[in-house]
């Protein structure tokens, strides 16, 4: 990231830290590996709703397949 921005590593880290604190950007910094992860963590309720929807879709496919096999 520092190379892309043309900054030193410490300046890039400082800028990123301030953006994370201001909640402009959602990121985690792994200093040991030199990796920045920009994934936003989901709210637990959002995760459960997504999981429930995926399970519902899966059960719908299972029921449809069972119907086709038994027909």
Backbone as CSV, one residue per row, in Angstrom:
resi,resn,N_x,N_y,N_z,CA_x,CA_y,CA_z,C_x,C_y,C_z
1,UNK,0.825,-1.177,0.000,0.000,0.000,0.000,0.878,1.252,0.000
2,UNK,1.945,1.206,0.785,2.849,2.358,0.846,3.452,2.646,-0.529
3,UNK,3.831,1.596,-1.265,4.405,1.786,-2.598,3.382,2.389,-3.553
4,UNK,2.141,1.899,-3.491,1.100,2.413,-4.385,0.815,3.889,-4.125
5,UNK,0.899,4.292,-2.852,0.615,5.682,-2.502,1.845,6.578,-2.576
6,UNK,3.017,5.954,-2.741,4.244,6.727,-2.801,4.632,7.317,-1.450
7,UNK,4.308,6.574,-0.368,4.608,7.024,0.984,5.547,6.043,1.659
8,UNK,6.137,6.477,2.766,6.908,5.527,3.571,5.921,4.613,4.294
9,UNK,6.403,3.464,4.756,5.507,2.530,5.439,4.890,3.151,6.683
10,UNK,5.678,3.895,7.435,5.151,4.507,8.662,4.100,5.572,8.345
11,UNK,4.306,6.342,7.286,3.322,7.367,6.904,2.032,6.723,6.406
12,UNK,2.149,5.645,5.636,0.961,4.947,5.140,0.195,4.324,6.300
13,UNK,0.926,3.729,7.244,0.271,3.114,8.402,-0.422,4.169,9.259
14,UNK,0.225,5.292,9.443,-0.371,6.367,10.232,-1.646,6.890,9.568
15,UNK,-1.604,7.071,8.255,-2.791,7.536,7.522,-3.922,6.518,7.615
16,UNK,-3.574,5.256,7.447,-4.587,4.209,7.522,-5.170,4.116,8.928
17,UNK,-4.319,4.222,9.937,-4.802,4.183,11.315,-5.796,5.302,11.588
18,UNK,-5.509,6.488,11.118,-6.425,7.604,11.351,-7.751,7.392,10.622
19,UNK,-7.710,6.816,9.426,-8.958,6.535,8.695,-9.779,5.456,9.391
20,UNK,-9.111,4.466,9.983,-9.821,3.413,10.704,-10.456,3.980,11.972
21,UNK,-9.714,4.811,12.697,-10.243,5.421,13.920,-11.432,6.323,13.608
22,UNK,-11.379,7.054,12.500,-12.483,7.928,12.079,-13.640,7.147,11.466
23,UNK,-13.473,5.839,11.305,-14.462,4.938,10.695,-14.751,5.293,9.242
24,UNK,-13.745,5.868,8.574,-13.830,6.123,7.142,-13.599,4.828,6.382
25,UNK,-12.730,3.972,6.941,-12.340,2.709,6.317,-12.396,1.618,7.385
26,UNK,-12.834,0.430,6.999,-12.786,-0.724,7.892,-11.610,-1.582,7.465
27,UNK,-10.607,-1.704,8.325,-9.407,-2.458,7.961,-8.729,-2.997,9.208
28,UNK,-7.956,-4.059,8.990,-7.096,-4.612,10.026,-5.689,-4.685,9.457
29,UNK,-4.719,-4.326,10.280,-3.322,-4.337,9.849,-2.593,-5.471,10.543
30,UNK,-1.950,-6.327,9.745,-1.084,-7.378,10.274,0.347,-6.908,10.065
31,UNK,0.936,-6.347,11.093,2.271,-5.758,10.967,3.332,-6.808,10.680
32,UNK,3.193,-7.999,11.277,4.209,-9.037,11.085,4.314,-9.467,9.629
33,UNK,3.157,-9.650,8.981,3.150,-10.079,7.581,3.104,-8.900,6.609
34,UNK,2.847,-7.695,7.131,2.760,-6.521,6.264,1.526,-6.531,5.387
35,UNK,0.417,-7.036,5.942,-0.812,-7.176,5.167,-1.907,-6.302,5.780
36,UNK,-2.685,-5.664,4.916,-3.846,-4.899,5.347,-5.082,-5.605,4.809
37,UNK,-6.021,-5.894,5.703,-7.265,-6.573,5.337,-8.391,-5.545,5.397
38,UNK,-9.042,-5.289,4.248,-10.078,-4.265,4.166,-11.492,-4.821,4.268
39,UNK,-11.646,-6.057,4.670,-12.993,-6.614,4.794,-13.718,-6.005,5.986
40,UNK,-14.966,-5.691,5.784,-15.801,-5.149,6.854,-16.493,-6.303,7.561
41,UNK,-16.348,-6.345,8.875,-16.997,-7.417,9.623,-18.494,-7.137,9.712
42,UNK,-19.265,-8.190,9.522,-20.714,-8.050,9.539,-21.232,-8.068,10.972
43,UNK,-22.373,-7.464,11.138,-23.087,-7.498,12.400,-23.542,-8.939,12.643
44,UNK,-23.481,-9.443,13.886,-23.905,-10.831,14.140,-25.326,-11.126,13.678
45,UNK,-26.241,-10.170,13.823,-27.619,-10.394,13.352,-27.661,-10.537,11.834
46,UNK,-26.855,-9.739,11.149,-26.781,-9.819,9.688,-26.235,-11.177,9.255
47,UNK,-25.219,-11.660,9.980,-24.639,-12.971,9.665,-25.666,-14.083,9.863
48,UNK,-26.430,-14.030,10.966,-27.443,-15.049,11.221,-28.560,-15.010,10.187
49,UNK,-28.969,-13.808,9.788,-30.006,-13.691,8.757,-29.527,-14.256,7.427
50,UNK,-28.277,-13.982,7.084,-27.713,-14.513,5.841,-27.626,-16.040,5.901
51,UNK,-27.172,-16.553,7.045,-27.068,-17.997,7.227,-28.446,-18.644,7.118
52,UNK,-29.442,-18.056,7.766,-30.809,-18.582,7.728,-31.347,-18.593,6.297
53,UNK,-31.082,-17.536,5.548,-31.533,-17.454,4.151,-30.855,-18.541,3.313
54,UNK,-29.544,-18.747,3.526,-28.815,-19.771,2.776,-29.341,-21.169,3.091
55,UNK,-29.641,-21.440,4.361,-30.187,-22.734,4.757,-31.562,-22.934,4.131
56,UNK,-32.360,-21.880,4.127,-33.690,-21.960,3.521,-33.596,-22.275,2.029
57,UNK,-32.675,-21.609,1.334,-32.462,-21.883,-0.087,-32.008,-23.330,-0.314
58,UNK,-31.107,-23.803,0.537,-30.606,-25.167,0.421,-31.725,-26.183,0.640
59,UNK,-32.542,-25.964,1.657,-33.654,-26.883,1.909,-34.667,-26.865,0.763
60,UNK,-34.861,-25.701,0.164,-35.746,-25.627,-1.003,-35.219,-26.461,-2.155
61,UNK,-33.904,-26.425,-2.384,-33.299,-27.232,-3.447,-33.398,-28.727,-3.128
62,UNK,-33.211,-29.077,-1.864,-33.325,-30.487,-1.462,-34.748,-30.983,-1.680
63,UNK,-35.718,-30.173,-1.305,-37.123,-30.578,-1.489,-37.452,-30.717,-2.977
64,UNK,-36.973,-29.785,-3.793,-37.229,-29.839,-5.229,-36.583,-31.086,-5.837
65,UNK,-35.343,-31.393,-5.430,-34.649,-32.571,-5.935,-35.357,-33.844,-5.516
66,UNK,-35.780,-33.885,-4.255,-36.516,-35.057,-3.764,-37.802,-35.254,-4.551
67,UNK,-38.512,-34.189,-4.838,-39.734,-34.269,-5.618,-39.473,-34.808,-7.020
68,UNK,-38.369,-34.334,-7.640,-38.039,-34.784,-8.985,-37.615,-36.261,-8.997
69,UNK,-36.903,-36.688,-7.952,-36.452,-38.073,-7.893,-37.624,-39.019,-7.664
70,UNK,-38.566,-38.622,-6.823,-39.688,-39.492,-6.495,-40.805,-39.445,-7.534
71,UNK,-40.751,-38.508,-8.469,-41.811,-38.400,-9.487,-41.681,-39.431,-10.552
